[in-house]
């Protein structure tokens, strides 16, 4: 049943590179946010 609903995953080079760049950007933003939250929490 599930095979009839979901398309096969896209794994061409362009898609993989785009997804990797998006993921790295997202992780960088999340890391910066996390560090800012900790920095604000440590302030008196």
C-alpha positions as CSV (number, residue, x, y, z in Angstrom):
1,X,0.0,0.0,0.0
2,X,2.7,2.5,1.0
3,X,4.7,1.8,-2.2
4,X,1.7,3.0,-4.2
5,X,1.4,6.3,-2.4
6,X,5.0,7.5,-1.9
7,X,7.2,8.2,-4.9
8,X,10.7,6.8,-5.0
9,X,13.3,9.0,-3.4
10,X,15.2,11.5,-5.5
11,X,19.0,10.8,-5.4
12,X,20.4,12.6,-8.3
13,X,23.6,14.6,-7.7
14,X,21.9,18.1,-7.9
15,X,19.3,17.1,-5.4
16,X,21.9,15.6,-3.0
17,X,24.1,18.7,-3.2
18,X,21.1,21.0,-2.6
19,X,19.9,19.0,0.3
20,X,23.4,18.9,1.8
21,X,23.8,22.7,1.5
22,X,20.4,23.2,3.1
23,X,21.1,20.9,5.9
24,X,24.5,22.5,6.7
25,X,22.9,26.0,6.6
26,X,20.1,24.8,8.9
27,X,22.6,23.3,11.4
28,X,24.7,26.5,11.4
29,X,21.6,28.6,12.2
30,X,20.5,26.2,14.9
31,X,24.0,26.2,16.4
32,X,24.1,30.0,16.5
33,X,20.7,30.2,18.0
34,X,21.7,27.6,20.7
35,X,24.9,29.5,21.5
36,X,23.0,32.8,21.8
37,X,20.4,31.3,24.1
38,X,23.2,29.9,26.3
39,X,25.0,33.3,26.3
40,X,21.8,35.2,27.2
41,X,21.1,32.7,30.0
42,X,24.6,33.1,31.5
43,X,24.3,36.9,31.6
44,X,23.3,38.3,35.1
